[in-house]
Amino acid sequence: MNLQDKEMARDMLIMMEQLIQTYTKSELEAANKSLREVFHDLNKDMEVLHTELFNLMQTKGWSEVTTASQQEIESEIISWEQKGLKDDKIEPVE
């Protein structure tokens, strides 16, 4: 199976996103300060690489980002606010 450059870049981007999630979780859960700092540094480095690859993909036309309208943005904000209100409700303990 031969992957084209576009497919390899997309695969790398997904792997980077997974690594960023793993580094973030590991940083939050590390009990040792030095280890936490290592995960923090790894996370920052991976975010930089992710951004560079994403920008390269956009330059080559391999990744399209659509701009949301003001109405779409406001609708999404309202949706998140309503979700937050639902989650914040405290149910009485019986």
PyMOL Python script that loads the backbone (N, CA, C, O; Angstrom):
from pymol import cmd

cmd.read_pdbstr("""\
ATOM      1  N   MET A   1       0.844  -1.183   0.000  1.00  0.00           N
ATOM      2  CA  MET A   1       0.000   0.000   0.000  1.00  0.00           C
ATOM      3  C   MET A   1       0.889   1.246   0.000  1.00  0.00           C
ATOM      4  O   MET A   1       1.674   1.460   0.924  1.00  0.00           O
ATOM      5  N   ASN A   2       0.758   2.038  -1.017  1.00  0.00           N
ATOM      6  CA  ASN A   2       1.530   3.267  -1.129  1.00  0.00           C
ATOM      7  C   ASN A   2       0.653   4.454  -0.766  1.00  0.00           C
ATOM      8  O   ASN A   2      -0.373   4.711  -1.397  1.00  0.00           O
ATOM      9  N   LEU A   3       1.080   5.166   0.262  1.00  0.00           N
ATOM     10  CA  LEU A   3       0.342   6.358   0.655  1.00  0.00           C
ATOM     11  C   LEU A   3       0.898   7.570  -0.093  1.00  0.00           C
ATOM     12  O   LEU A   3       2.108   7.702  -0.277  1.00  0.00           O
ATOM     13  N   GLN A   4       0.026   8.418  -0.503  1.00  0.00           N
ATOM     14  CA  GLN A   4       0.433   9.667  -1.122  1.00  0.00           C
ATOM     15  C   GLN A   4       0.840  10.650  -0.017  1.00  0.00           C
ATOM     16  O   GLN A   4       0.501  10.453   1.150  1.00  0.00           O
ATOM     17  N   ASP A   5       1.561  11.698  -0.391  1.00  0.00           N
ATOM     18  CA  ASP A   5       2.031  12.691   0.584  1.00  0.00           C
ATOM     19  C   ASP A   5       0.872  13.256   1.402  1.00  0.00           C
ATOM     20  O   ASP A   5       0.985  13.420   2.617  1.00  0.00           O
ATOM     21  N   LYS A   6      -0.229  13.548   0.740  1.00  0.00           N
ATOM     22  CA  LYS A   6      -1.391  14.120   1.420  1.00  0.00           C
ATOM     23  C   LYS A   6      -1.912  13.163   2.494  1.00  0.00           C
ATOM     24  O   LYS A   6      -2.237  13.583   3.605  1.00  0.00           O
ATOM     25  N   GLU A   7      -1.988  11.890   2.157  1.00  0.00           N
ATOM     26  CA  GLU A   7      -2.497  10.895   3.105  1.00  0.00           C
ATOM     27  C   GLU A   7      -1.532  10.695   4.267  1.00  0.00           C
ATOM     28  O   GLU A   7      -1.953  10.544   5.414  1.00  0.00           O
ATOM     29  N   MET A   8      -0.228  10.694   3.964  1.00  0.00           N
ATOM     30  CA  MET A   8       0.764  10.556   5.032  1.00  0.00           C
ATOM     31  C   MET A   8       0.720  11.755   5.974  1.00  0.00           C
ATOM     32  O   MET A   8       0.821  11.602   7.191  1.00  0.00           O
ATOM     33  N   ALA A   9       0.572  12.934   5.411  1.00  0.00           N
ATOM     34  CA  ALA A   9       0.508  14.139   6.236  1.00  0.00           C
ATOM     35  C   ALA A   9      -0.729  14.106   7.134  1.00  0.00           C
ATOM     36  O   ALA A   9      -0.655  14.456   8.311  1.00  0.00           O
ATOM     37  N   ARG A  10      -1.858  13.686   6.577  1.00  0.00           N
ATOM     38  CA  ARG A  10      -3.091  13.597   7.377  1.00  0.00           C
ATOM     39  C   ARG A  10      -2.932  12.572   8.493  1.00  0.00           C
ATOM     40  O   ARG A  10      -3.368  12.804   9.620  1.00  0.00           O
ATOM     41  N   ASP A  11      -2.312  11.445   8.181  1.00  0.00           N
ATOM     42  CA  ASP A  11      -2.068  10.415   9.183  1.00  0.00           C
ATOM     43  C   ASP A  11      -1.149  10.936  10.283  1.00  0.00           C
ATOM     44  O   ASP A  11      -1.379  10.681  11.465  1.00  0.00           O
ATOM     45  N   MET A  12      -0.110  11.663   9.892  1.00  0.00           N
ATOM     46  CA  MET A  12       0.806  12.241  10.878  1.00  0.00           C
ATOM     47  C   MET A  12       0.092  13.259  11.755  1.00  0.00           C
ATOM     48  O   MET A  12       0.337  13.323  12.959  1.00  0.00           O
ATOM     49  N   LEU A  13      -0.777  14.045  11.164  1.00  0.00           N
ATOM     50  CA  LEU A  13      -1.524  15.044  11.921  1.00  0.00           C
ATOM     51  C   LEU A  13      -2.393  14.374  12.981  1.00  0.00           C
ATOM     52  O   LEU A  13      -2.453  14.833  14.121  1.00  0.00           O
ATOM     53  N   ILE A  14      -3.056  13.301  12.606  1.00  0.00           N
ATOM     54  CA  ILE A  14      -3.907  12.558  13.552  1.00  0.00           C
ATOM     55  C   ILE A  14      -3.058  11.959  14.673  1.00  0.00           C
ATOM     56  O   ILE A  14      -3.443  12.008  15.841  1.00  0.00           O
ATOM     57  N   MET A  15      -1.905  11.395  14.316  1.00  0.00           N
ATOM     58  CA  MET A  15      -1.026  10.827  15.347  1.00  0.00           C
ATOM     59  C   MET A  15      -0.521  11.911  16.298  1.00  0.00           C
ATOM     60  O   MET A  15      -0.416  11.686  17.504  1.00  0.00           O
ATOM     61  N   MET A  16      -0.213  13.077  15.757  1.00  0.00           N
ATOM     62  CA  MET A  16       0.234  14.181  16.597  1.00  0.00           C
ATOM     63  C   MET A  16      -0.860  14.608  17.565  1.00  0.00           C
ATOM     64  O   MET A  16      -0.586  14.891  18.731  1.00  0.00           O
ATOM     65  N   GLU A  17      -2.093  14.656  17.085  1.00  0.00           N
ATOM     66  CA  GLU A  17      -3.214  15.025  17.949  1.00  0.00           C
ATOM     67  C   GLU A  17      -3.366  14.017  19.085  1.00  0.00           C
ATOM     68  O   GLU A  17      -3.638  14.400  20.222  1.00  0.00           O
ATOM     69  N   GLN A  18      -3.193  12.742  18.783  1.00  0.00           N
ATOM     70  CA  GLN A  18      -3.282  11.712  19.814  1.00  0.00           C
ATOM     71  C   GLN A  18      -2.143  11.847  20.820  1.00  0.00           C
ATOM     72  O   GLN A  18      -2.351  11.679  22.021  1.00  0.00           O
ATOM     73  N   LEU A  19      -0.946  12.148  20.335  1.00  0.00           N
ATOM     74  CA  LEU A  19       0.179  12.357  21.240  1.00  0.00           C
ATOM     75  C   LEU A  19      -0.043  13.564  22.139  1.00  0.00           C
ATOM     76  O   LEU A  19       0.264  13.518  23.330  1.00  0.00           O
ATOM     77  N   ILE A  20      -0.569  14.633  21.579  1.00  0.00           N
ATOM     78  CA  ILE A  20      -0.850  15.829  22.376  1.00  0.00           C
ATOM     79  C   ILE A  20      -1.835  15.500  23.487  1.00  0.00           C
ATOM     80  O   ILE A  20      -1.655  15.935  24.624  1.00  0.00           O
ATOM     81  N   GLN A  21      -2.875  14.737  23.168  1.00  0.00           N
ATOM     82  CA  GLN A  21      -3.837  14.324  24.195  1.00  0.00           C
ATOM     83  C   GLN A  21      -3.172  13.473  25.262  1.00  0.00           C
ATOM     84  O   GLN A  21      -3.424  13.657  26.453  1.00  0.00           O
ATOM     85  N   THR A  22      -2.327  12.547  24.845  1.00  0.00           N
ATOM     86  CA  THR A  22      -1.642  11.666  25.794  1.00  0.00           C
ATOM     87  C   THR A  22      -0.687  12.463  26.677  1.00  0.00           C
ATOM     88  O   THR A  22      -0.653  12.257  27.890  1.00  0.00           O
ATOM     89  N   TYR A  23       0.086  13.365  26.087  1.00  0.00           N
ATOM     90  CA  TYR A  23       1.018  14.183  26.868  1.00  0.00           C
ATOM     91  C   TYR A  23       0.266  15.066  27.859  1.00  0.00           C
ATOM     92  O   TYR A  23       0.702  15.235  28.998  1.00  0.00           O
ATOM     93  N   THR A  24      -0.859  15.626  27.429  1.00  0.00           N
ATOM     94  CA  THR A  24      -1.646  16.478  28.316  1.00  0.00           C
ATOM     95  C   THR A  24      -2.157  15.681  29.514  1.00  0.00           C
ATOM     96  O   THR A  24      -2.036  16.117  30.659  1.00  0.00           O
ATOM     97  N   LYS A  25      -2.722  14.524  29.242  1.00  0.00           N
ATOM     98  CA  LYS A  25      -3.248  13.687  30.326  1.00  0.00           C
ATOM     99  C   LYS A  25      -2.116  13.246  31.254  1.00  0.00           C
ATOM    100  O   LYS A  25      -2.267  13.263  32.476  1.00  0.00           O
ATOM    101  N   SER A  26      -0.995  12.857  30.679  1.00  0.00           N
ATOM    102  CA  SER A  26       0.145  12.418  31.483  1.00  0.00           C
ATOM    103  C   SER A  26       0.675  13.555  32.349  1.00  0.00           C
ATOM    104  O   SER A  26       1.034  13.352  33.509  1.00  0.00           O
ATOM    105  N   GLU A  27       0.718  14.743  31.778  1.00  0.00           N
ATOM    106  CA  GLU A  27       1.174  15.910  32.542  1.00  0.00           C
ATOM    107  C   GLU A  27       0.252  16.169  33.731  1.00  0.00           C
ATOM    108  O   GLU A  27       0.716  16.450  34.836  1.00  0.00           O
ATOM    109  N   LEU A  28      -1.043  16.075  33.500  1.00  0.00           N
ATOM    110  CA  LEU A  28      -2.007  16.325  34.568  1.00  0.00           C
ATOM    111  C   LEU A  28      -1.948  15.273  35.671  1.00  0.00           C
ATOM    112  O   LEU A  28      -2.212  15.568  36.837  1.00  0.00           O
ATOM    113  N   GLU A  29      -1.602  14.055  35.297  1.00  0.00           N
ATOM    114  CA  GLU A  29      -1.636  12.957  36.260  1.00  0.00           C
ATOM    115  C   GLU A  29      -0.283  12.645  36.895  1.00  0.00           C
ATOM    116  O   GLU A  29      -0.211  11.836  37.820  1.00  0.00           O
ATOM    117  N   ALA A  30       0.785  13.271  36.414  1.00  0.00           N
ATOM    118  CA  ALA A  30       2.117  12.981  36.949  1.00  0.00           C
ATOM    119  C   ALA A  30       2.250  13.535  38.369  1.00  0.00           C
ATOM    120  O   ALA A  30       1.959  14.703  38.622  1.00  0.00           O
ATOM    121  N   ALA A  31       2.689  12.688  39.276  1.00  0.00           N
ATOM    122  CA  ALA A  31       2.870  13.100  40.665  1.00  0.00           C
ATOM    123  C   ALA A  31       4.217  13.786  40.869  1.00  0.00           C
ATOM    124  O   ALA A  31       4.381  14.576  41.799  1.00  0.00           O
ATOM    125  N   ASN A  32       5.166  13.488  40.013  1.00  0.00           N
ATOM    126  CA  ASN A  32       6.515  14.020  40.117  1.00  0.00           C
ATOM    127  C   ASN A  32       6.631  15.305  39.300  1.00  0.00           C
ATOM    128  O   ASN A  32       6.294  15.319  38.116  1.00  0.00           O
ATOM    129  N   LYS A  33       7.103  16.381  39.923  1.00  0.00           N
ATOM    130  CA  LYS A  33       7.191  17.682  39.252  1.00  0.00           C
ATOM    131  C   LYS A  33       8.099  17.631  38.019  1.00  0.00           C
ATOM    132  O   LYS A  33       7.758  18.187  36.975  1.00  0.00           O
ATOM    133  N   SER A  34       9.238  16.975  38.136  1.00  0.00           N
ATOM    134  CA  SER A  34      10.173  16.890  37.001  1.00  0.00           C
ATOM    135  C   SER A  34       9.539  16.158  35.822  1.00  0.00           C
ATOM    136  O   SER A  34       9.684  16.574  34.673  1.00  0.00           O
ATOM    137  N   LEU A  35       8.843  15.075  36.115  1.00  0.00           N
ATOM    138  CA  LEU A  35       8.168  14.322  35.054  1.00  0.00           C
ATOM    139  C   LEU A  35       7.055  15.160  34.424  1.00  0.00           C
ATOM    140  O   LEU A  35       6.864  15.135  33.209  1.00  0.00           O
ATOM    141  N   ARG A  36       6.327  15.896  35.255  1.00  0.00           N
ATOM    142  CA  ARG A  36       5.274  16.768  34.753  1.00  0.00           C
ATOM    143  C   ARG A  36       5.851  17.800  33.787  1.00  0.00           C
ATOM    144  O   ARG A  36       5.245  18.104  32.759  1.00  0.00           O
ATOM    145  N   GLU A  37       7.030  18.340  34.123  1.00  0.00           N
ATOM    146  CA  GLU A  37       7.676  19.324  33.257  1.00  0.00           C
ATOM    147  C   GLU A  37       8.123  18.701  31.935  1.00  0.00           C
ATOM    148  O   GLU A  37       8.053  19.344  30.888  1.00  0.00           O
ATOM    149  N   VAL A  38       8.583  17.450  31.985  1.00  0.00           N
ATOM    150  CA  VAL A  38       8.968  16.756  30.761  1.00  0.00           C
ATOM    151  C   VAL A  38       7.768  16.612  29.834  1.00  0.00           C
ATOM    152  O   VAL A  38       7.861  16.905  28.642  1.00  0.00           O
ATOM    153  N   PHE A  39       6.636  16.159  30.382  1.00  0.00           N
ATOM    154  CA  PHE A  39       5.430  16.023  29.562  1.00  0.00           C
ATOM    155  C   PHE A  39       4.964  17.376  29.028  1.00  0.00           C
ATOM    156  O   PHE A  39       4.488  17.471  27.897  1.00  0.00           O
ATOM    157  N   HIS A  40       5.102  18.418  29.842  1.00  0.00           N
ATOM    158  CA  HIS A  40       4.714  19.762  29.406  1.00  0.00           C
ATOM    159  C   HIS A  40       5.561  20.194  28.207  1.00  0.00           C
ATOM    160  O   HIS A  40       5.036  20.712  27.221  1.00  0.00           O
ATOM    161  N   ASP A  41       6.870  19.978  28.299  1.00  0.00           N
ATOM    162  CA  ASP A  41       7.769  20.350  27.208  1.00  0.00           C
ATOM    163  C   ASP A  41       7.492  19.531  25.949  1.00  0.00           C
ATOM    164  O   ASP A  41       7.485  20.071  24.843  1.00  0.00           O
ATOM    165  N   LEU A  42       7.262  18.224  26.119  1.00  0.00           N
ATOM    166  CA  LEU A  42       6.925  17.378  24.977  1.00  0.00           C
ATOM    167  C   LEU A  42       5.641  17.865  24.307  1.00  0.00           C
ATOM    168  O   LEU A  42       5.541  17.900  23.081  1.00  0.00           O
ATOM    169  N   ASN A  43       4.669  18.237  25.124  1.00  0.00           N
ATOM    170  CA  ASN A  43       3.386  18.721  24.608  1.00  0.00           C
ATOM    171  C   ASN A  43       3.584  20.004  23.796  1.00  0.00           C
ATOM    172  O   ASN A  43       3.053  20.134  22.693  1.00  0.00           O
ATOM    173  N   LYS A  44       4.348  20.946  24.345  1.00  0.00           N
ATOM    174  CA  LYS A  44       4.599  22.199  23.621  1.00  0.00           C
ATOM    175  C   LYS A  44       5.295  21.938  22.289  1.00  0.00           C
ATOM    176  O   LYS A  44       4.921  22.508  21.265  1.00  0.00           O
ATOM    177  N   ASP A  45       6.318  21.067  22.308  1.00  0.00           N
ATOM    178  CA  ASP A  45       7.038  20.759  21.072  1.00  0.00           C
ATOM    179  C   ASP A  45       6.116  20.122  20.037  1.00  0.00           C
ATOM    180  O   ASP A  45       6.177  20.460  18.855  1.00  0.00           O
ATOM    181  N   MET A  46       5.264  19.203  20.482  1.00  0.00           N
ATOM    182  CA  MET A  46       4.355  18.530  19.557  1.00  0.00           C
ATOM    183  C   MET A  46       3.324  19.517  18.996  1.00  0.00           C
ATOM    184  O   MET A  46       2.947  19.419  17.828  1.00  0.00           O
ATOM    185  N   GLU A  47       2.871  20.456  19.814  1.00  0.00           N
ATOM    186  CA  GLU A  47       1.925  21.462  19.325  1.00  0.00           C
ATOM    187  C   GLU A  47       2.557  22.325  18.234  1.00  0.00           C
ATOM    188  O   GLU A  47       1.894  22.683  17.260  1.00  0.00           O
ATOM    189  N   VAL A  48       3.832  22.657  18.396  1.00  0.00           N
ATOM    190  CA  VAL A  48       4.538  23.446  17.378  1.00  0.00           C
ATOM    191  C   VAL A  48       4.623  22.651  16.073  1.00  0.00           C
ATOM    192  O   VAL A  48       4.326  23.181  15.002  1.00  0.00           O
ATOM    193  N   LEU A  49       5.027  21.381  16.162  1.00  0.00           N
ATOM    194  CA  LEU A  49       5.114  20.536  14.970  1.00  0.00           C
ATOM    195  C   LEU A  49       3.747  20.365  14.305  1.00  0.00           C
ATOM    196  O   LEU A  49       3.633  20.393  13.080  1.00  0.00           O
ATOM    197  N   HIS A  50       2.716  20.188  15.128  1.00  0.00           N
ATOM    198  CA  HIS A  50       1.347  20.033  14.610  1.00  0.00           C
ATOM    199  C   HIS A  50       0.948  21.276  13.822  1.00  0.00           C
ATOM    200  O   HIS A  50       0.408  21.178  12.720  1.00  0.00           O
ATOM    201  N   THR A  51       1.219  22.436  14.393  1.00  0.00           N
ATOM    202  CA  THR A  51       0.871  23.702  13.730  1.00  0.00           C
ATOM    203  C   THR A  51       1.621  23.847  12.412  1.00  0.00           C
ATOM    204  O   THR A  51       1.042  24.258  11.407  1.00  0.00           O
ATOM    205  N   GLU A  52       2.914  23.509  12.415  1.00  0.00           N
ATOM    206  CA  GLU A  52       3.712  23.611  11.192  1.00  0.00           C
ATOM    207  C   GLU A  52       3.183  22.675  10.110  1.00  0.00           C
ATOM    208  O   GLU A  52       3.065  23.067   8.949  1.00  0.00           O
ATOM    209  N   LEU A  53       2.865  21.445  10.487  1.00  0.00           N
ATOM    210  CA  LEU A  53       2.341  20.491   9.509  1.00  0.00           C
ATOM    211  C   LEU A  53       0.976  20.939   9.000  1.00  0.00           C
ATOM    212  O   LEU A  53       0.708  20.870   7.801  1.00  0.00           O
ATOM    213  N   PHE A  54       0.116  21.396   9.899  1.00  0.00           N
ATOM    214  CA  PHE A  54      -1.213  21.866   9.502  1.00  0.00           C
ATOM    215  C   PHE A  54      -1.092  23.025   8.511  1.00  0.00           C
ATOM    216  O   PHE A  54      -1.783  23.059   7.493  1.00  0.00           O
ATOM    217  N   ASN A  55      -0.208  23.969   8.823  1.00  0.00           N
ATOM    218  CA  ASN A  55      -0.015  25.118   7.922  1.00  0.00           C
ATOM    219  C   ASN A  55       0.519  24.677   6.561  1.00  0.00           C
ATOM    220  O   ASN A  55       0.106  25.208   5.530  1.00  0.00           O
ATOM    221  N   LEU A  56       1.433  23.712   6.556  1.00  0.00           N
ATOM    222  CA  LEU A  56       1.945  23.177   5.295  1.00  0.00           C
ATOM    223  C   LEU A  56       0.828  22.538   4.487  1.00  0.00           C
ATOM    224  O   LEU A  56       0.731  22.736   3.276  1.00  0.00           O
ATOM    225  N   MET A  57      -0.013  21.772   5.165  1.00  0.00           N
ATOM    226  CA  MET A  57      -1.131  21.115   4.482  1.00  0.00           C
ATOM    227  C   MET A  57      -2.084  22.147   3.889  1.00  0.00           C
ATOM    228  O   MET A  57      -2.590  21.962   2.782  1.00  0.00           O
ATOM    229  N   GLN A  58      -2.332  23.230   4.619  1.00  0.00           N
ATOM    230  CA  GLN A  58      -3.202  24.284   4.087  1.00  0.00           C
ATOM    231  C   GLN A  58      -2.567  24.945   2.868  1.00  0.00           C
ATOM    232  O   GLN A  58      -3.250  25.220   1.882  1.00  0.00           O
ATOM    233  N   THR A  59      -1.273  25.198   2.932  1.00  0.00           N
ATOM    234  CA  THR A  59      -0.560  25.813   1.816  1.00  0.00           C
ATOM    235  C   THR A  59      -0.679  24.979   0.550  1.00  0.00           C
ATOM    236  O   THR A  59      -0.809  25.516  -0.550  1.00  0.00           O
ATOM    237  N   LYS A  60      -0.633  23.663   0.716  1.00  0.00           N
ATOM    238  CA  LYS A  60      -0.707  22.748  -0.427  1.00  0.00           C
ATOM    239  C   LYS A  60      -2.153  22.440  -0.841  1.00  0.00           C
ATOM    240  O   LYS A  60      -2.390  21.732  -1.820  1.00  0.00           O
ATOM    241  N   GLY A  61      -3.117  22.986  -0.079  1.00  0.00           N
ATOM    242  CA  GLY A  61      -4.518  22.748  -0.395  1.00  0.00           C
ATOM    243  C   GLY A  61      -5.022  21.392   0.070  1.00  0.00           C
ATOM    244  O   GLY A  61      -6.044  20.909  -0.417  1.00  0.00           O
ATOM    245  N   TRP A  62      -4.315  20.775   1.007  1.00  0.00           N
ATOM    246  CA  TRP A  62      -4.686  19.451   1.499  1.00  0.00           C
ATOM    247  C   TRP A  62      -5.635  19.505   2.686  1.00  0.00           C
ATOM    248  O   TRP A  62      -6.165  18.477   3.107  1.00  0.00           O
ATOM    249  N   SER A  63      -5.851  20.683   3.219  1.00  0.00           N
ATOM    250  CA  SER A  63      -6.737  20.826   4.374  1.00  0.00           C
ATOM    251  C   SER A  63      -7.526  22.114   4.215  1.00  0.00           C
ATOM    252  O   SER A  63      -6.956  23.203   4.143  1.00  0.00           O
ATOM    253  N   GLU A  64      -8.817  21.978   4.161  1.00  0.00           N
ATOM    254  CA  GLU A  64      -9.667  23.152   3.994  1.00  0.00           C
ATOM    255  C   GLU A  64     -10.325  23.507   5.314  1.00  0.00           C
ATOM    256  O   GLU A  64     -10.888  22.650   5.997  1.00  0.00           O
ATOM    257  N   VAL A  65     -10.247  24.759   5.657  1.00  0.00           N
ATOM    258  CA  VAL A  65     -10.887  25.252   6.871  1.00  0.00           C
ATOM    259  C   VAL A  65     -11.959  26.244   6.442  1.00  0.00           C
ATOM    260  O   VAL A  65     -11.674  27.233   5.767  1.00  0.00           O
ATOM    261  N   THR A  66     -13.178  25.971   6.838  1.00  0.00           N
ATOM    262  CA  THR A  66     -14.259  26.889   6.506  1.00  0.00           C
ATOM    263  C   THR A  66     -14.437  27.890   7.638  1.00  0.00           C
ATOM    264  O   THR A  66     -14.241  27.572   8.811  1.00  0.00           O
ATOM    265  N   THR A  67     -14.805  29.081   7.267  1.00  0.00           N
ATOM    266  CA  THR A  67     -15.039  30.130   8.247  1.00  0.00           C
ATOM    267  C   THR A  67     -16.519  30.134   8.614  1.00  0.00           C
ATOM    268  O   THR A  67     -17.392  30.209   7.750  1.00  0.00           O
ATOM    269  N   ALA A  68     -16.775  30.051   9.908  1.00  0.00           N
ATOM    270  CA  ALA A  68     -18.159  30.041  10.383  1.00  0.00           C
ATOM    271  C   ALA A  68     -18.739  31.453  10.309  1.00  0.00           C
ATOM    272  O   ALA A  68     -18.038  32.444  10.513  1.00  0.00           O
ATOM    273  N   SER A  69     -20.033  31.516  10.014  1.00  0.00           N
ATOM    274  CA  SER A  69     -20.710  32.813  10.009  1.00  0.00           C
ATOM    275  C   SER A  69     -20.945  33.252  11.453  1.00  0.00           C
ATOM    276  O   SER A  69     -20.858  32.443  12.377  1.00  0.00           O
ATOM    277  N   GLN A  70     -21.237  34.510  11.637  1.00  0.00           N
ATOM    278  CA  GLN A  70     -21.508  35.043  12.978  1.00  0.00           C
ATOM    279  C   GLN A  70     -22.686  34.303  13.604  1.00  0.00           C
ATOM    280  O   GLN A  70     -22.673  34.024  14.803  1.00  0.00           O
ATOM    281  N   GLN A  71     -23.697  33.985  12.813  1.00  0.00           N
ATOM    282  CA  GLN A  71     -24.863  33.270  13.312  1.00  0.00           C
ATOM    283  C   GLN A  71     -24.479  31.860  13.786  1.00  0.00           C
ATOM    284  O   GLN A  71     -24.954  31.403  14.826  1.00  0.00           O
ATOM    285  N   GLU A  72     -23.624  31.176  13.025  1.00  0.00           N
ATOM    286  CA  GLU A  72     -23.175  29.836  13.422  1.00  0.00           C
ATOM    287  C   GLU A  72     -22.379  29.885  14.725  1.00  0.00           C
ATOM    288  O   GLU A  72     -22.519  29.011  15.579  1.00  0.00           O
ATOM    289  N   ILE A  73     -21.549  30.907  14.868  1.00  0.00           N
ATOM    290  CA  ILE A  73     -20.752  31.061  16.081  1.00  0.00           C
ATOM    291  C   ILE A  73     -21.661  31.289  17.284  1.00  0.00           C
ATOM    292  O   ILE A  73     -21.502  30.645  18.321  1.00  0.00           O
ATOM    293  N   GLU A  74     -22.611  32.206  17.139  1.00  0.00           N
ATOM    294  CA  GLU A  74     -23.526  32.513  18.244  1.00  0.00           C
ATOM    295  C   GLU A  74     -24.381  31.305  18.605  1.00  0.00           C
ATOM    296  O   GLU A  74     -24.646  31.062  19.782  1.00  0.00           O
ATOM    297  N   SER A  75     -24.809  30.556  17.611  1.00  0.00           N
ATOM    298  CA  SER A  75     -25.603  29.354  17.850  1.00  0.00           C
ATOM    299  C   SER A  75     -24.793  28.323  18.642  1.00  0.00           C
ATOM    300  O   SER A  75     -25.308  27.683  19.559  1.00  0.00           O
ATOM    301  N   GLU A  76     -23.541  28.178  18.279  1.00  0.00           N
ATOM    302  CA  GLU A  76     -22.670  27.223  18.980  1.00  0.00           C
ATOM    303  C   GLU A  76     -22.430  27.671  20.425  1.00  0.00           C
ATOM    304  O   GLU A  76     -22.420  26.843  21.335  1.00  0.00           O
ATOM    305  N   ILE A  77     -22.238  28.963  20.636  1.00  0.00           N
ATOM    306  CA  ILE A  77     -22.045  29.495  21.990  1.00  0.00           C
ATOM    307  C   ILE A  77     -23.272  29.203  22.842  1.00  0.00           C
ATOM    308  O   ILE A  77     -23.147  28.746  23.978  1.00  0.00           O
ATOM    309  N   ILE A  78     -24.446  29.464  22.303  1.00  0.00           N
ATOM    310  CA  ILE A  78     -25.690  29.209  23.031  1.00  0.00           C
ATOM    311  C   ILE A  78     -25.808  27.723  23.360  1.00  0.00           C
ATOM    312  O   ILE A  78     -26.191  27.353  24.470  1.00  0.00           O
ATOM    313  N   SER A  79     -25.480  26.882  22.394  1.00  0.00           N
ATOM    314  CA  SER A  79     -25.544  25.438  22.609  1.00  0.00           C
ATOM    315  C   SER A  79     -24.628  25.013  23.753  1.00  0.00           C
ATOM    316  O   SER A  79     -25.035  24.228  24.610  1.00  0.00           O
ATOM    317  N   TRP A  80     -23.391  25.524  23.778  1.00  0.00           N
ATOM    318  CA  TRP A  80     -22.452  25.179  24.841  1.00  0.00           C
ATOM    319  C   TRP A  80     -22.916  25.735  26.183  1.00  0.00           C
ATOM    320  O   TRP A  80     -22.770  25.079  27.214  1.00  0.00           O
ATOM    321  N   GLU A  81     -23.475  26.946  26.171  1.00  0.00           N
ATOM    322  CA  GLU A  81     -23.977  27.523  27.421  1.00  0.00           C
ATOM    323  C   GLU A  81     -25.112  26.686  27.983  1.00  0.00           C
ATOM    324  O   GLU A  81     -25.165  26.437  29.187  1.00  0.00           O
ATOM    325  N   GLN A  82     -26.023  26.250  27.116  1.00  0.00           N
ATOM    326  CA  GLN A  82     -27.138  25.424  27.565  1.00  0.00           C
ATOM    327  C   GLN A  82     -26.644  24.080  28.085  1.00  0.00           C
ATOM    328  O   GLN A  82     -27.158  23.566  29.078  1.00  0.00           O
ATOM    329  N   LYS A  83     -25.668  23.524  27.430  1.00  0.00           N
ATOM    330  CA  LYS A  83     -25.094  22.255  27.885  1.00  0.00           C
ATOM    331  C   LYS A  83     -24.463  22.452  29.257  1.00  0.00           C
ATOM    332  O   LYS A  83     -24.607  21.607  30.140  1.00  0.00           O
ATOM    333  N   GLY A  84     -23.768  23.565  29.434  1.00  0.00           N
ATOM    334  CA  GLY A  84     -23.136  23.861  30.722  1.00  0.00           C
ATOM    335  C   GLY A  84     -24.154  24.025  31.829  1.00  0.00           C
ATOM    336  O   GLY A  84     -23.928  23.591  32.959  1.00  0.00           O
ATOM    337  N   LEU A  85     -25.277  24.653  31.508  1.00  0.00           N
ATOM    338  CA  LEU A  85     -26.325  24.824  32.513  1.00  0.00           C
ATOM    339  C   LEU A  85     -26.908  23.478  32.920  1.00  0.00           C
ATOM    340  O   LEU A  85     -27.188  23.249  34.096  1.00  0.00           O
ATOM    341  N   LYS A  86     -27.091  22.596  31.954  1.00  0.00           N
ATOM    342  CA  LYS A  86     -27.610  21.260  32.261  1.00  0.00           C
ATOM    343  C   LYS A  86     -26.641  20.500  33.147  1.00  0.00           C
ATOM    344  O   LYS A  86     -27.052  19.844  34.103  1.00  0.00           O
ATOM    345  N   ASP A  87     -25.356  20.587  32.832  1.00  0.00           N
ATOM    346  CA  ASP A  87     -24.336  19.859  33.580  1.00  0.00           C
ATOM    347  C   ASP A  87     -24.150  20.410  34.979  1.00  0.00           C
ATOM    348  O   ASP A  87     -23.759  19.682  35.892  1.00  0.00           O
ATOM    349  N   ASP A  88     -24.432  21.715  35.155  1.00  0.00           N
ATOM    350  CA  ASP A  88     -24.226  22.346  36.453  1.00  0.00           C
ATOM    351  C   ASP A  88     -25.371  22.100  37.424  1.00  0.00           C
ATOM    352  O   ASP A  88     -25.237  22.363  38.620  1.00  0.00           O
ATOM    353  N   LYS A  89     -26.483  21.603  36.928  1.00  0.00           N
ATOM    354  CA  LYS A  89     -27.610  21.367  37.817  1.00  0.00           C
ATOM    355  C   LYS A  89     -27.265  20.257  38.799  1.00  0.00           C
ATOM    356  O   LYS A  89     -26.757  19.198  38.431  1.00  0.00           O
ATOM    357  N   ILE A  90     -27.557  20.538  40.042  1.00  0.00           N
ATOM    358  CA  ILE A  90     -27.302  19.553  41.086  1.00  0.00           C
ATOM    359  C   ILE A  90     -28.600  18.875  41.433  1.00  0.00           C
ATOM    360  O   ILE A  90     -29.583  19.512  41.810  1.00  0.00           O
ATOM    361  N   GLU A  91     -28.579  17.591  41.300  1.00  0.00           N
ATOM    362  CA  GLU A  91     -29.768  16.793  41.608  1.00  0.00           C
ATOM    363  C   GLU A  91     -29.819  16.560  43.114  1.00  0.00           C
ATOM    364  O   GLU A  91     -28.792  16.286  43.734  1.00  0.00           O
ATOM    365  N   PRO A  92     -31.004  16.665  43.702  1.00  0.00           N
ATOM    366  CA  PRO A  92     -31.115  16.404  45.147  1.00  0.00           C
ATOM    367  C   PRO A  92     -30.807  14.953  45.470  1.00  0.00           C
ATOM    368  O   PRO A  92     -31.162  14.038  44.727  1.00  0.00           O
ATOM    369  N   VAL A  93     -30.144  14.772  46.582  1.00  0.00           N
ATOM    370  CA  VAL A  93     -29.806  13.420  47.034  1.00  0.00           C
ATOM    371  C   VAL A  93     -30.967  12.919  47.877  1.00  0.00           C
ATOM    372  O   VAL A  93     -31.428  13.618  48.779  1.00  0.00           O
ATOM    373  N   GLU A  94     -31.432  11.742  47.596  1.00  0.00           N
ATOM    374  CA  GLU A  94     -32.574  11.195  48.347  1.00  0.00           C
ATOM    375  C   GLU A  94     -32.119  10.154  49.318  1.00  0.00           C
ATOM    376  O   GLU A  94     -32.937   9.581  50.039  1.00  0.00           O
TER     377      GLU A  94
END
""", "prot")
cmd.dss("prot")
cmd.show_as("cartoon", "prot")
cmd.util.cbc("prot")
cmd.orient("prot")
